[in-house]
């Protein structure tokens, strides 16, 4: 059953989805074109099970939809508005203060906390 999520729920789901680097990479790939788990895993150099687990999370968050096509399943961004919004977010300019130390000990974001690209 489909339900309409509250604004707060939408923000939380998007935040959860984009907080993980692997899910972000999958979303970036799906912004370019729909994809299949095997193709995504090859293109992103990830295991098929890893991609499938992240796709299940993105699907559970309502961000992607799965369409069976014979023996394969095609994944794409669930809504064109979401695709446009994610693309707009990528165009945003972030004001990052290089002098502020990240307080997240597990941070693995490139260029944050002195991490590498």
C-alpha positions as CSV (number, residue, x, y, z in Angstrom):
1,X,0.0,0.0,0.0
2,X,1.4,3.4,-0.9
3,X,1.1,6.3,1.5
4,X,2.0,9.9,1.3
5,X,4.9,10.7,3.7
6,X,5.0,13.8,5.9
7,X,7.6,16.4,5.0
8,X,9.7,15.4,8.0
9,X,9.6,11.8,7.0
10,X,10.6,12.7,3.4
11,X,13.6,14.6,4.8
12,X,14.6,11.7,7.0
13,X,14.4,9.2,4.2
14,X,16.4,11.3,1.8
15,X,19.0,12.0,4.5
16,X,19.3,8.3,5.3
17,X,19.7,7.5,1.7
18,X,22.3,10.1,0.9
19,X,24.3,9.7,4.1
20,X,25.8,6.4,2.8
21,X,28.5,6.9,0.2
22,X,27.5,3.7,-1.7
23,X,23.9,4.7,-1.8
24,X,24.9,8.1,-3.1
25,X,27.0,6.5,-5.8
26,X,24.0,4.4,-6.8
27,X,21.7,7.4,-6.9
28,X,24.2,9.3,-9.0
29,X,24.3,6.5,-11.5
30,X,20.5,6.2,-11.5
31,X,20.2,10.0,-12.1
32,X,22.0,9.4,-15.5
33,X,19.8,6.4,-16.5
34,X,17.8,3.5,-15.1
35,X,20.0,0.5,-14.2
36,X,20.1,-3.2,-13.4
37,X,21.8,-4.6,-10.3
38,X,24.4,-6.5,-12.3
39,X,25.3,-3.5,-14.4
40,X,25.4,-1.2,-11.4
41,X,27.7,-3.5,-9.5
42,X,30.1,-3.7,-12.5
43,X,30.0,0.0,-13.1
44,X,30.5,0.9,-9.5
45,X,32.9,-1.9,-8.8
46,X,30.8,-3.3,-6.0
47,X,29.5,-6.8,-5.2
48,X,26.1,-7.7,-6.6
49,X,24.9,-8.4,-3.0
50,X,26.1,-5.0,-1.8
51,X,24.3,-3.2,-4.6
52,X,21.1,-5.3,-4.0
53,X,21.1,-4.5,-0.3
54,X,21.5,-0.8,-1.0
55,X,18.8,-0.8,-3.7
56,X,16.5,-2.5,-1.2
57,X,17.2,0.3,1.2
58,X,16.6,3.0,-1.4
59,X,13.4,1.2,-2.4
60,X,12.2,1.0,1.2
61,X,12.8,4.7,1.5
62,X,10.6,5.3,-1.5
63,X,13.4,6.8,-3.5
64,X,13.7,4.2,-6.3
65,X,11.2,1.9,-7.9
66,X,11.9,-1.6,-9.3
67,X,10.3,-2.8,-12.5
68,X,10.5,-6.5,-13.4
69,X,11.6,-7.1,-17.0
70,X,11.7,-10.8,-17.6
71,X,14.4,-12.3,-15.5
72,X,15.9,-8.9,-14.7
73,X,14.7,-5.9,-12.6
74,X,15.2,-2.3,-13.7
75,X,15.7,0.3,-11.0
76,X,15.1,4.0,-11.5
77,X,14.4,7.1,-9.4
78,X,10.8,7.0,-8.2
79,X,9.7,10.4,-9.3
80,X,10.8,12.9,-11.9
81,X,10.5,15.7,-9.3
82,X,13.0,13.8,-7.1
83,X,15.4,13.5,-10.1
84,X,15.2,17.2,-10.7
85,X,15.7,18.0,-7.0
86,X,18.7,15.7,-6.6
87,X,20.2,17.3,-9.8
88,X,19.6,20.7,-8.3
89,X,21.3,19.7,-5.0
90,X,24.3,18.7,-7.0
91,X,24.5,22.2,-8.3
92,X,24.5,23.7,-4.8
93,X,27.5,25.5,-3.5
94,X,28.5,24.4,0.0
95,X,30.3,26.7,2.3
96,X,32.8,24.3,3.9
97,X,35.2,25.8,6.5
98,X,38.5,24.0,6.1
99,X,39.6,25.1,9.5
100,X,36.9,23.3,11.4
101,X,37.7,19.8,12.5
102,X,35.1,17.1,11.8
103,X,33.8,15.6,15.1
104,X,32.7,12.3,13.5
105,X,35.4,9.7,14.3
106,X,34.1,7.4,11.6
107,X,33.8,10.0,8.9
108,X,34.9,8.7,5.5
109,X,33.7,11.7,3.4
110,X,36.4,12.7,0.8
111,X,38.3,15.8,1.8
112,X,36.6,16.0,5.1
113,X,38.7,15.4,8.2
114,X,41.8,15.4,6.0
115,X,40.5,12.3,4.1
116,X,41.7,11.6,0.5
117,X,39.6,11.8,-2.6
